[in-house]
């Protein structure tokens, strides 16, 4: 479970966003690199809401704590980041037909696995309540839909 959650912790999440954006740049996918960088802004959404809600994490007297976390609990930043980053990566793998089909399938399946396993991981590790991961998932969907809308929007379309 720790292995599933590791990609959502700093500096791993930041490094993953930067490395993925650089890979897209190397292969001349400039727009995709920009939008991959924008997925990293999910931390801003998560941090802002954590400050507003100010919900404490589960405590050892109520649940088994496997992994100590020091920031506030709601929403789960890991879940929000996974939904936005790996969700957008899944969209790109569906959309970019010039990437080999096998590579697109492997990345898409791995991304979907991580999106749907991280909520379980965060609860299992005692880092979040169910409502924290649900909130992170729903906020992640909202952010992912917004990013996807602007990525897929044709240049001549009006907002």
Secondary structure, DSSP 8 states (H G I E B T S, - for coil): -HHHHGGGSTTHHHHHHHHHHHHHHHTT-HHHHHHHHHHTTHHHHHHHHHHHH------TTTS--SS---S--SS-HHHHHHHHHHHHHHHHHHH-TTS-HHHHHHHHHHHHHHHHHHHHHHHHTTS--HHHHHHHHHHHHHHHHHHHHHHH--TT---
